[in-house]
Amino acid sequence: MSTQNARQLSAGMVGGGIGADIGKTHRFGMRLDDRYSLDAGVFGRDREQSAGVAASLGVAPGRAYDTYQQMAEAEAAREDGIDVAIVATPNDSHFEGAKAFLERGINVVCEKPLTQDSATSRALVDLAAANDAILAVPHCYSAYPMVREAARMVSDGRLGRLTFIDVEHASGWAAAPLELTGHKQASWRTDPDVAGFPSVVGDLGTHGYHLSRYITGLEAERVSAQLHTFVPGRKVFDNATVALEYSDEVPGRLWASMAATGHNHGLRIRVFGDEGSLEWQHEDPHHLTYQDLEGTTTTYTHGLASLSEDSARLTRVGLGHPEGFLEAFGNFYRDLADELEARRDARPSTVRELSFPTGIDGLIGVQFVEAVAASHAADGAWIVPASVVDRDAEVAAADAELREAGGS
């Protein structure tokens, strides 16, 4: 008998209380495959409201905590303590919240951007490694079947040599000054102390950048950016246009906006090669369009028997039945559950080539935000992201070690 699902994974949540739609999304995603039970949490700063949310979710009173510090300490001491903590709070509390669990060896799912600066993001990555804990970041667009299919097509060389990458996450959700109306999400997402002044880059730009990295396997070697504030009086930037030069000298463009009037969600990626191109849109997620040199267009639909195993394993219902955002979150949590259970049960790792995003992805996203901000401050000058500097330093160190070993 398989040990999978012999015991549900135990989860706890920080944040995700009243008015926090992302908390609901995480909980729905966890429930889809019945791999997790929500056993602990602190669902907001207001103790009475948090306790009420906990009770409505079936969390026992003794595991409905007042603070995340109290929760981390108590759960680490329990024999049946949580396997993973989900940090779904505003940006300014990501670091301390995730740190409290990671330093006790508890696995963490932390919303993006991972933290407000790369130094603290790196500290979380290092802390997870030191305590043999998983740190995952829910860039869940990578968990759509047709995004996995797109990544497989690029990896298999279906597009030939890549020539251009165009990605945008241009939403109109905050094209009006919602922060002046008491709108909870707009209030903190447009507060520079909470969301950071390049808010739109951390909130939406990191999704677009991760999607481009995930599908193409390329990293931005340098960026040139312009940031704007379209809504008068707003305290953060709500629009970003970024020119990128990816590895292999592949040019690209990223547009992120929360003020793209009339746009609903607005996540789209197009990847061009010298033999073909592809396009995927979040608002039509079960289709992937491929065009060849002659302009012949082929539309792939999730559920087709001819698709790759990477796509097929994430397809939940049959051909012709649309799947969406909640299923993508479910796929993220299923991939994560596979690895959490493997570690718990001392089985081999389940992480595959196309898998869930980790703290490294979160760190690279924050380094991207910093590079964009630095470029804007330098009037659009080309800036090399710290992730590239880190990579080059690691390669140089490895080369030096090999040369030293060869000469000894």
Secondary structure, 3 states (H helix, E strand, C coil): CCCCCCCCEEEEEEECCCCCHHHHHHHHHHHCCCCEEEEEEECCCCHHHHHHHHHHCCCCHHHECCCHHHHHHHHHHCCCCCCEEEEECCHHHHHHHHHHHHCCCCEEEECCCCCCCHHHHHHHHHHHHHCCCCEECCCHHHHCHHHHHHHHHHHCCCCCCEEEEEEEEECCCCCCCHHHHCCHHHHHHCCHHHHCCCHHHHHHHHHHHHHHHHHHCCCEEEEEEEEECCCCCCCCCCEEEEEEEEHHHEEEEEEEECCCCCCCCCEEEEEEECCEEEEEECCCCCEEEEEECCCCEEEEECCCCCCCHHHHCCCCCCCCCCCCHHHHHHHHHHHHHHHHHHHHCCCCCCCCCCCCCEHHHHHHHHHHHHHHHHHHHCCCCCECCHHHHHHHHHHHHHHHHHHHHHHC
